[in-house]
Amino acid sequence: MNRFPVWVILLIGFWGGLVPLCRAQQRPLSGIQGHVQNQQQQSLPGVNLWIAALEKGASTDMDGNFSFSMLPEGKHTLQVTCMGYQPRELSIVVKNGEVATSTIILTEEVFAMNDLVVAGKSSTRRVIEQAYQVSSVSADALLNSSTDVKAVLNRVSGVRIQEDGGMGSDMTFTLNGFSGDQVKFFMDGIPMDNFGAGMSLNNIPVNMIEQVDVYKGVVPVWLGTDALGGAINIVTNKKANFLDASYALGSFNTHRASINTAHTNLNNGFTVRGNAFYNYSDNDYRVLAEIYENNTLVGEEWVHRFHDRYQSGMVKLETGFVGRTFADNLLLGFMASANDEQVQTGATMYTVYGGIKKDSRSFIPTLRYSKKDVLTEGLDVSLYSALTYNQAHVIDTLQGVYFNWRGDKFYKYTSNNELSTDGEYLRTFTTFNEREFTNQLNVGYALGARSSLALNYAYNYFSREASDALNPDKVDNQFPKRLQKNILGLAYKFDFNTRWSTTAFT
């Protein structure tokens, strides 16, 4: 397996005053920047660029410019796609400490057809034609590949995803400048807040999904969210009968396996659906790091990361009936997810950890119901309920030791020359026990051929109890944390014609 060295490391340390800081600032970056235009030399905004080997994506801005940073040295294959233009694939060589430049010209795509029959619109097209600022990306082009939902989202303009390291590392998601709680994530219209840490964007395999809908700004009331910046809805595979399995082996002892299946009896509507995945990586790629011995800088070395292992898994099962007179969908299910993560660094690479760990376990029973034309024609009802049991640990039990980037262990002493009782960061064995109940009800009624009403009510109750086995008298853990949230949404939609639709909501 090829191991791709990371040639660009910005290490900001405070030892020795401003000298290490100046050296880190002077280290050059390697990357690619350029401009995309058509044959008439007109700049093309919104063009998607993708480096598959590194799972990095970018989009051109309003002036047709793009850039990639923090790239390893070597030849990289750049895939360029834009609706209405022929896709291109080109190789660009990146040298250490240099930024390669490129001007890319796209050729308009022309289709010659004899007969054209329009049978209907795809699900992504129906989403895009809603009266919202929304992008919908189909996962068909990425099926049977060892990638994840993050790779699909990287193809959407306005989306920026930054990871701190390898598999399982912290991730920052930005949508048109909004991040954090300003953007909410859903799976089939269900909030993912209670799915557990094992169900993050860089864990969910692309074979599990059908498409991803990205709402920018205004969010439909049926999602039942208080997000101000937008929402991401991941739509899973809804086929009646299928089986899909994949396994991938990659660098740094990386393993990714998934299986997705469904079986439905077309006579009585009984169905069983299942999804499962497992991810593992040692994340022992090479980094250029400053080496300290007894708080003294002895130089820089290329070293392999250590204590950075990550693994996660999920099993989801649903069974019930579909397409019956009493319900379009009536499904009971459960989801179990878990993750286990070794923590290697603090906020910067100056601090190296050799023993801190985090893990979590979640168990979630669910109920899903939907029915069109309930009691009367035009009245549609859907209901989702879930009860989450989650337990998480933060473990920092090493005492009086610290590490450098070689993995060498050193000891910390007090002013009395006694071994320190401090942990690597904050000596603790904290356990979080969390309970969460989520209920979401949607009611829609067609007032006529061109107008409709939609009502949504979402209720959420969350509680957390914390305890620290090494600090049992910690005051903060003596008080349970509880949160109740109610969200009510009402919308009226009127279609003036096939090209003009308006929605008023509160």
Disulfide bonds with the S-S distance in Angstrom:
none
